[in-house]
């Protein structure tokens, strides 16, 4: 199996096809049933306002489903985001591992294997891949065609994202957005084979001033360094 394919499989299982909402201030008013429904553009305007700050953190619960062999893996951890383009996914269970990007470089560190994979971030996270749009919300409008999902009885807004330019490992993405706070609380990425990666986000902390050093990785001495994408 080619190394690039292996990297995509690792990232699919670890966080998505790869997986904020800032500017704490005054939250948008709660939408009541008698109010007129918001348009798609109005919803996105409010999401962009919510994510306009410098940085945030959240908890995540992830489920990766490979349908062909009926496997479902789960993982939990913490995500740190600094706008634009910086992310740090800290997997705490079932295996400690970290995915870090400063927007240019990508590191996948697996301490139990004493291994770090290093590559160019745009190769794996460009065009909003790997849920990277949460570190730059403008990518939602720029890189995807958007369709509202009018599910009956759905308590949140559901928006389907279809890549404008073909992404081999992403068929489409489904976003769940809370109606009262305009936070992205769910991201489901589907690949062309019907496999899914579900990420649930909670316990947001906004307006955090995160150091740039959190989004770079210095391998411990003796770590096996594997270059990807070369």
C-alpha positions in Angstrom: 0.0 0.0 0.0 1.4 3.4 -0.9 2.5 5.7 1.9 0.0 8.4 1.0 -2.9 6.0 1.1 -1.7 4.8 4.6 -1.6 8.4 5.8 -5.2 9.1 4.6 -6.4 5.9 6.3 -4.7 6.9 9.6 -6.2 10.4 9.4 -9.7 8.9 8.6 -9.6 6.8 11.7 -8.0 9.5 13.8 -10.2 12.4 12.9 -12.0 12.7 9.7 -11.6 12.8 6.0 -9.3 15.2 9.0 -11.7 17.3 11.9 -14.7 27.0 17.1 -16.6 29.5 17.2 -15.1 32.6 18.6 -15.6 36.1 19.8 -17.3 35.4 23.0 -19.0 38.8 23.5 -22.8 38.8 23.5 -24.4 35.6 22.1 -27.0 35.8 19.4 -30.6 35.7 20.7 -32.3 32.3 21.1 -34.5 31.6 18.1 -38.1 31.0 19.1 -40.5 28.9 17.1 -42.7 31.8 16.1 -39.8 33.7 14.5 -39.2 33.5 10.7 -36.7 30.8 9.7 -33.2 32.0 9.0 -31.9 31.7 5.5 -28.7 29.7 4.8 -26.7 32.9 4.4 -28.1 34.3 7.6 -27.1 31.2 9.5 -23.6 31.3 8.0 -23.3 35.0 8.9 -23.9 34.2 12.5 -21.6 31.2 12.5 -18.8 33.4 11.1 -19.5 36.0 13.8 -19.3 33.3 16.5 -15.9 32.1 15.1 -14.4 35.5 14.6 -12.1 35.4 17.6 -8.4 34.4 17.8 -8.6 30.9 19.3 -10.8 28.3 21.0 -10.7 24.8 22.5 -13.3 22.1 22.8 -13.8 18.4 23.7 -14.4 15.9 20.9 -15.9 12.5 20.6 -15.2 10.7 17.4 -16.6 7.6 15.7 -15.0 6.2 12.5 -17.1 3.7 10.6 -15.7 1.5 7.8 -18.8 0.0 6.3 -17.2 -2.6 4.0 -15.8 -4.5 7.0 -18.4 -3.4 9.5 -15.9 -1.7 11.9 -16.6 1.2 14.2 -13.8 2.8 16.2 -14.3 5.5 18.8 -11.9 8.1 20.3 -12.1 11.1 22.6 -9.9 14.0 23.3 -9.4 17.8 23.1 -8.9 20.1 20.1 -7.2 23.5 20.2 -7.6 25.9 17.2 -6.0 29.2 16.4 -7.3 31.2 13.4 -6.4 30.8 10.6 -5.2 27.4 9.8 -3.7 26.1 13.1 -5.1 23.0 14.8 -4.0 20.6 17.5 -6.0 17.4 18.0 -5.0 15.6 21.3 -6.3 12.1 21.3 -6.6 10.8 24.9 -8.4 7.5 24.4 -8.1 4.7 23.4 -4.6 5.6 22.3 -2.6 8.8 23.0 -1.7 10.5 19.8 -1.6 14.0 18.5 -2.3 15.7 15.1 -0.7 19.1 14.8 -0.6 21.7 12.0 0.7 25.2 11.8 -1.0 25.7 8.5 2.1 24.7 6.5 3.4 21.5 8.1 1.5 18.5 9.5 2.7 16.2 12.3 1.0 13.0 13.4 2.7 11.8 16.6 2.0 8.4 18.1 4.1 8.1 21.3 3.3 4.5 21.9 5.0 3.7 18.6 7.7 6.3 19.2 6.8 7.6 15.7 6.0 10.9 14.1 4.8 11.3 10.5 5.7 14.7 8.9 4.3 16.2 5.8 2.9 19.3 4.1 -0.5 20.4 5.6 -2.1 21.6 2.3 -1.7 18.1 0.9 -4.0 16.6 3.5 -5.8 19.6 4.9 -6.2 21.9 2.0 -9.6 23.0 0.6 -11.3 22.3 3.9 -10.3 18.6 4.0 -10.1 16.9 7.4 -12.5 19.4 9.1 -9.8 22.1 8.6 -12.6 24.6 7.9 -13.1 25.0 11.7 -9.8 26.8 11.8 -10.9 29.1 8.9 -14.7 29.3 8.7 -14.6 31.3 5.5 -13.6 28.0 3.7 -17.2 26.8 4.2 -18.4 29.3 1.6 -15.3 29.3 -0.5 -14.7 25.6 -1.0 -18.1 24.0 -0.8 -21.6 24.1 -2.4 -24.1 24.3 0.5 -27.5 22.7 0.9 -29.8 23.1 3.9 -31.1 19.7 5.2 -34.7 20.3 6.3 -35.0 17.2 8.5 -38.3 16.9 10.3 -38.0 17.4 14.1 -34.3 18.2 13.9 -33.4 20.6 16.8 -30.3 22.0 15.1 -29.5 23.4 11.7 -28.1 20.7 9.3 -26.1 21.9 6.3 -24.6 19.6 3.7 -21.2 20.6 2.2 -20.3 19.3 -1.3 -16.7 20.1 -2.4 -16.6 22.5 -5.3 -13.4 20.9 -6.5 -13.3 17.1 -6.3 -11.6 15.7 -3.2 -10.9 12.0 -3.7 -11.4 11.1 0.0 -14.4 13.3 0.7 -17.8 12.8 -1.0 -19.6 15.3 1.2 -19.7 16.7 4.8 -22.7 17.2 7.0 -22.6 20.0 9.6 -24.8 20.3 12.7 -25.1 23.9 14.0 -26.8 24.8 17.3 -29.7 27.1 16.8 -29.2 29.2 19.9 -25.4 29.6 19.9 -24.5 29.0 16.3 -21.7 26.6 17.3 -20.7 23.7 15.0 -21.4 20.8 17.3 -21.2 18.0 14.8 -19.2 17.1 11.7 -19.8 14.0 9.7 -17.5 13.3 6.8 -18.5 10.7 4.2 -16.0 9.2 1.7 -16.9 7.8 -1.7 -17.2 4.3 -0.3 -19.8 5.3 2.3 -17.5 5.3 5.3 -18.1 7.9 7.9 -16.2 9.9 10.5 -18.4 11.5 13.1 -17.0 14.2 15.3 -19.1 15.7 18.2 -17.8 18.9 19.7 -18.7 20.2 23.2 -17.4 22.2 26.2 -16.2 25.1 24.0 -13.9 27.8 25.5 -13.6 30.9 23.4 -11.4 33.9 23.1 -8.3 31.9 24.1 -4.9 33.4 23.3 -3.1 30.2 22.3 0.7 30.3 21.8 2.0 29.5 18.3 4.3 26.9 19.8 1.3 24.7 20.5 0.9 24.3 16.8 4.4 23.1 16.0 6.0 19.9 17.0 9.6 19.1 18.1 10.1 15.3 18.0 11.6 13.9 21.2 15.1 12.5 20.9 15.1 9.0 19.4 11.7 9.4 17.8 11.3 7.6 14.4 10.5 10.3 11.8 8.7 9.3 8.7 8.4 11.8 5.8 5.1 11.7 4.0 4.2 13.1 0.6 7.8 13.3 -0.7 
